[in-house]
């Protein structure tokens, strides 16, 4: 899964969550893209990670306090406009998107964009906020969702069998938690998720040795910035399903 579109060259790193980044990943053969969304002051859902513009753009201000018209001239990495989520979904009709809800406003703003049942088939929604995901599930019950942080903790404690119907269908986790002190991706966690019918996706992995280790453990997906490296690892293992 291409994290915010990922990159093939170091100079492309600042162009995250742009049409350029996603198009590059799709051209490499990626069928799974990860993005973040925030909602503008006038209710428009855009692909953007940080609450403030300053980190990766040539402007300042808060996404949530500006209208989409006010963002029109903002450039990511000095060159790319901030894309609408709706535009990305339309522009890449054969790809699956993992959408991370980064603010409360997006909880209600995203479901109308996913009204088409055919579109819903290629969407998974995630969030670091348990409350956001719970509210999203009520508003969009037909959309696949990832586990909440609290549900992840249940799996780590071996309590995944107690999951209620309707909770996250995909376990999306980092390799380690608590400042890297505790390993979360373990054989018992993967086995518990698989027994419960949940896929396991691990983020964000940019080292070749770690990619190979996770594949051997049996994870179902790897989220990476280094899309060229992950493709090579999967091709070498005969696991690449995209274009060569």
N, C-alpha and C positions, 0 to 999 in steps of 0.2 A: 504494500500500500504506500503510495507516494505521499509523504507528509508535507502538507501545504504545497503540493506539486513537486517538491524535492528539487534536486539540481544535479546536473552532469558536470558542471565546471564551477570552481570556487567563486568566480565572479558573478555567478547567477544567484548566490545565496540571498542577497537583499530583495530579490524579486518574488518573495513568497506569496502564496495565495493570489497569484495573478493569472490571467489567461495564458500568458507566456509560459509560466511554470507548469500549468496543467497540460497545455498543448504539447510541451516538450515531453512530459511523462507519457502521454497518450501516444505520441509518435514513437517512443521507445517500446511500446507494446503494453503499457500498464493499463489494466482494466479497473483498478481500484484506486481511488483518490481520496485523500483526507483533507478536509478544510475546516476553518473556523468561521463562525458567523456572528455578526453584531447587527443591531438594528438602529437606524438613524432616527433623529428626532421626529421625522415625518413618516416613520413606519416602514422604511425600505430596508430589506435584508441584504447586507453586503458581506463579502468574504474578507474577513480581517481578524487578526488575532488579538492585538493589544487594545485596551480601552482608549489609549491616546495615540494620536497620529505620529508623534515625534520619533518613535523608535526606528521605523523603516521608511518614512516618507519625507518629503521636503516641506512639510507643513506642521502646524501645531493645533491642538484642540482635541476635544473628546468626540468620538464617533456618535455617542448617544445624545450629544447636545447640538449637533449640526444636522442640517437637512441634506438630502442626497444632492441637491443642486449645489450646495456649498462645498461638497466633496468633488465636484466635477473636475476641477483643475488640479487636485491633489495627485501626486505621482509616487508610486511605490518604487523604491530603488532608483528614484530619479527619472523613471521612464514609463512606468505602467500605471494606468488608471485603476482605481479600486473597482473590482467587478461586482455586479449584482449576482446573488445566488441563483436567481431565476435564469439569468443569461448563461451561467456555467452549466446548469442542468440541461438547457436547450442546446448549447453548443457541443456538448459531449454526450450524445444520446445513447451511446453503447457502453458507457462506463458506470460503475457503481461509486457512490459518494458516501463517505463517512463524515457526518456533519456534527461538529462540536459546538454546542450552544454556549456562547461566551457571556451572554447577558440575559437578564430576566425578560426584556422586551421581546427577544427572539422566540421565547416559548410559545407565545400566541401568534407571532408574525410568520413563523415557518410553516405550520400546518396547512394554511390555505395554498401555499406553493406546492404542496404535495398531494393535492386533491385527486389527481389522475392516478387510478389504481396501477397502471403500467409503470408510472414513475416511482410509485412507492416500492415496487419490486426491487429497485436498485438503490435504496437508501437505508442507511443505518444512522441513528441519531445518538449522540453521546453527550455527556457533560460531567464536569467535576462536581457539579451541584446535585445532590440527591433530590432536593425540593424541585429544581427545574425539571429533572427527568420525570419525576412523578406527575407533575402538572402536564408535561408534554404528552405523556402516555394517556392521560385522560382526554386530551384534546385531539390526539391522533392515534387511536387505539390500533389502527392497522399498520403502523410503521414499526419496523424493526428497531430495537433500541439496545444499547450497550448496558452493562451493569453499572449501577451507581457505586460511588466509593464505599458506601455501607455494605452493599451486596458483595463487593470485592473482598471486604474484610471478613464476611461470612465464609466465603470460599477459602480464604487463607487459613481460617480457623477450622476448616473441615466441616462446615455447616451448610454447604451448598444444597444438600438434599432437602433442606427446609424452605427453599425458595417457594414463594407463592406464585400461582399462575399470573402471568402478566408482567413479571419482572423481566429484567434484561435478558435477551436471548443470546447475546454475545459477551463473553468475558474479555474486556480490554484492560490490560494491566501493564505496569512497568516491570522490568526484571527485578528491581529491588525497591524497597520502601524504607521509611524512617531514616532518611539520610544515607541510604545504601547499606544500612546495618542489617536489614532482614531481607532474605531472598524470597520473593513472592512467586516467581515462576519455578515451580517444583513439580516433580512427577505426580505427587499426590494431588496437587491443585489441578493439574491438567486432567488427570483421570477423573476427579470429581466433576469437573465441568463437562467432560465428554459423556459421563454416565447420565448427567442431567440434560444432555442434548444441546449443550452450549459449545460454540466454537471459542477458541482462545486466540486473541490477537495481542501481540506484545509491542509496546512502543517505548521509546523511539530508539532504534538500533542501527548504528552506523559503522560497526566494526565487523569485519569478515569472520573472525573466529567466533564471535558471539552469534552471528547469524547461523553459522553451521551448527553450533551447540544447540540453539533453540529448535532448529529443524529436527535434529536428532532426538530432542526431548519429545517432539510430537505436536508442537504448536501448529495452529491452522493458518496464522497470518503474522507477518512482520511489517511494522510501520517504520519507514526509513526516510531520511533526507538524501542518502546516497543511493539514488535510484539506479545508477549505472553499476555500482558494486553489487547490490542485491540481485539485479538481473543476471549478472555474471555467475553469482553463486547458484542461483536457481537453474540456469542453463547447464552449468557443470554437473548438477545433480539430476538433470533430466526432469525438473519440476516446473520449468517455465512454461506458462500457458499462453503467453502473449505472442506478438510478432517477434521473429528473430532479428 
